[in-house]
């Protein structure tokens, strides 16, 4: 399992917040739930990578369950806690919504990223098929070498 970088929002948020709000970090409910989820995620990855012993899988499963429970809390914190952060753009009730001028740009970006995702999946599929064919050719060559 490879290490993944922390969520960009937890890194770039304080950099942006300092000149705007005058502080690096605030114990805002939305930020705190995201930080807790990030800490659970990092703990899980560290545990799976470096822990040894018979209880590693059980402890990792418990951490994964805590992370699973925290995901909806992080998602819903946007609606539950009205703090200094803006309301959600989609489905946030009064005062939210995407500006009509931005809807067209949003839809074009959505289409572009969907197409890019499809291209990546197709390329990955072809690479996997090629790998399987090469592996099968090696097996066939080994069998022919044994039979001769």
URVENQUI-V698874 format. One record per backbone hydrogen bond with DSSP energy under -1.0 kcal/mol. CO is the residue of the C=O (numbers start at 1). NH is the residue of the N-H. If there is no record, write none. Layout:
# URVENQUI-V698874
CO:NH
CO:NH
This chain:
# URVENQUI-V698874
7:10
8:12
9:13
12:16
13:17
14:18
16:20
17:21
18:22
26:28
28:32
29:33
30:34
31:35
32:36
33:37
34:38
35:39
36:40
37:41
38:42
39:43
40:44
41:45
42:46
43:47
44:48
45:49
46:50
47:51
55:59
56:60
57:61
58:62
59:63
60:64
61:65
62:66
63:67
64:68
65:69
66:70
67:71
70:74
71:75
72:76
73:77
76:79
76:80
77:81
93:96
99:102
99:103
102:106
103:107
104:108
105:109
106:110
107:111
108:112
109:113
110:114
111:115
112:116
113:117
114:118
115:119
116:120
117:121
118:122
119:123
120:124
121:125
122:126
123:127
124:128
125:129
126:130
127:131
128:132
129:133
130:134
131:135
132:136
133:137
134:138
135:139
136:140
137:141
138:142
139:143
140:144
141:145
142:146
143:147
144:148
